[in-house]
Every structure is written in structure tokens, then in C-alpha cells.
Amino acid sequence: MKRIRRFLAEAVSELRKVSWPTLEQTRTLTVLVFTVSFAIGAFVLVFDQLFQHIIALLESSFGA
């Protein structure tokens, strides 16, 4: 039981040392993550569609 209490006390001590972001920083970084994720998803979608079209053209050209 002493080990658990010691662990919890040390965990709380370490958490007090953490530099937590402000609410504004959290909002800004969240928007950034969503924006970058959307942009990468759109990029992958465009190239996926392009490659599907190219493969369809190759299949029709070579009669596969």
C-alpha cells in the first residue's frame, strides 16, 4: 500500500511541474490539427482518384 501512495504522490508532484497549454493555445492547435488532417486527406483522395483513373485507362488499353 505504501508503494501505491508513493507512486501517486510522485505522479502528482511531476504533474505540477508540467507546463500546461492555455485554452487559446489548445484551441489553436486543435484547429491546426484538423486543418492539416483535412488537407492531407484531400491530397490522398485526389491522388487516389487520379491513380484509379490511370489504372482504368491502362486496363482498357491492354485489354486486361
Number of C-alpha atoms within 10 A of each C-alpha: 6 7 8 9 10 11 12 12 12 12 11 11 11 10 11 10 8 8 7 10 10 9 9 9 11 12 12 11 13 11 12 12 12 11 12 11 12 12 12 12 11 12 11 12 12 12 11 12 11 12 12 12 12 12 12 12 12 12 11 10 9 7 7 7
